[in-house]
Amino acid sequence: MVTSGVSGYYIFKPGQRATNFSDRAPASIKPVEIKVEEPAFFSIDEVKKPTPFETTISLDCQELFSENSKISSASVSSDHVILKLSHCSKQFNQVKNIDLINKTNGYNAQLFKLSKTQFNSDFIQLDKGVNQLEFEISLNDGQKKLQIFKIQRVQ
């Protein structure tokens, strides 16, 4: 069995040796000064506030996907948005697949079915300026429909 232990240790300056404990003198080096030029803590007012989150845009499917849709754009100040689609039963009854792509930055959004008539997207990333969202709807009979919706991200 090997045992080891330290009964005591001493620290000396390089090249210096203590011959006995009476040779020791009080520390001659002053404590290091630390200068803080910026406050260590910030007030609540100094902390950068998050971007306001206008996170949802509600859209009516009957209006959005109609042949003569007047809904074409919206404006938000946040960098993400959720689309809430309502009254979608007629439009999505024969839908096989819906792709929602932000053509401005290439973000592929997800749509979640909340009920027979309501869908929500995930958080859609927005670039500054105009973002062109493209709904590509694939129907059961093989037809495809495109609908463009623009979101203006303002500061």
N, C-alpha and C positions, 0 to 999 in steps of 0.2 A: 504494500500500500504506500502510495506516494502522497505526501501532504505538503502543502506549501502555504505560506502565509507571510504577511508583511507586518512586522512589529512596529515599524516607524519608517518615515522617509523624510528627506530634507531636500530643499531646493536651493541651489546656489547659482550665482552668476557664472557664465562660462569662464573657465580658467581659474576659478576660485575654489578653494577647498577649506573646509572648516576642520581645524584640528581638534578643537573641543568646543563645547557649547558656550564657553565664556567669550569666544571670539565673535559671537553673533552680536550684531548691532541692530538698532531699529531700522526699519525700512527707510532708505534715503530717497526713494523715488516717490514723487507726488502722484496722487491719484490722477487718472486720465480725466480730462474735462470733455464733456460731450455737449456740444452746442446744437440746440434745436432751432433751426431757422423757420420752420413751419410748425404750426400747432399740431400736436399729436392727435387731437380730436377735432371734429368738425361739427359745427352747429347744423341743425336740421335745414336751415335756409341755404347752407353752402353745398349740401349734397345735391347732385344732379337729379332732378325729378324725371321720372319715366315719361315717355311719350304718351300723350292722352290716347286712350284706347277706345275708339269708336269701332267696336269689334264686329258689329253686325249690320248687314244690309238685308232688309226683308224684301223679297220679290214675289210677285204673284205669277205662278206658272202660266195661267191662262193668258195673261197679258204678255209675259216675257216671250213665250213660244208661239204666239199667234202670228199669222201671215203679215199683218200690218202693225206689228209691235211698235209702241211709242216709247217703251222703256229701252234706253240704250246706254245710259251712263249714270254714275253716281260720283260723289266726291267725299273723301275721308282724309283725316290727318294722321292716322296711325299707319304703321308699317305692316300690319297684318289685318285681315278681315275675315269674317265668317259670313257666308251667304245663307240666308234662311229662305227656302222655297216653300210656298204654301199653295193650296188648291191645285195639286198636281195629278189628281186621279185620272182625268181624261188624257192628259199629255203623256203620262208615264205608264199607262195601262198596257201598251204594246211595246214598251221599251225593253230592249235586250241589254243595252249597256249605255252608260253616259260617261264620257271623258270630259273633264274640266281642266283646261290648261291655261295658265297665264302665259300668253305668247310673248310678252315683254321680257320675262326672265326665265321662261321654260319650266316654271313650277307646275307639277302635276298635282292637282287637288283631288281629294277624296270626297265623295258624297255619301252621306249616311241616311238611311231611311228611318224616319222617326215614327211614321204612321203611313197609312195608305195615301195620304194627301200631303205629307210634309217631309222635306229633306233638309239636311244641314250639310254644309261643307266643313272641312277642317279649316284651320287657320291658313289662309292663302297669303303667301308672302308678296308684298308689293314693293316695286321700285318707286323712286321719286318720279313724279310726272304721271303721264297717262299709262295705265296698264290695260292691255287688251286681253280680256278673258274670252276663251272660246269654248262653248258647249258643243261637243260633237255627240249627237244622239244616234245610236244604232237601233233601228226598229227590228222587231221579230221577222218581218218580211224581207229584210236585207237592205231597206232604204236607210240613208243617212241624212240627217238634218244638221245644219250648222247654225248656231246663234252666237252673235258677238255681243259682249257686254263690256263697256269700258268703265274703269274706275280711275279717277284722278286722285293721286296722293299729293296733297298740298302740305306745306309747312306752316 
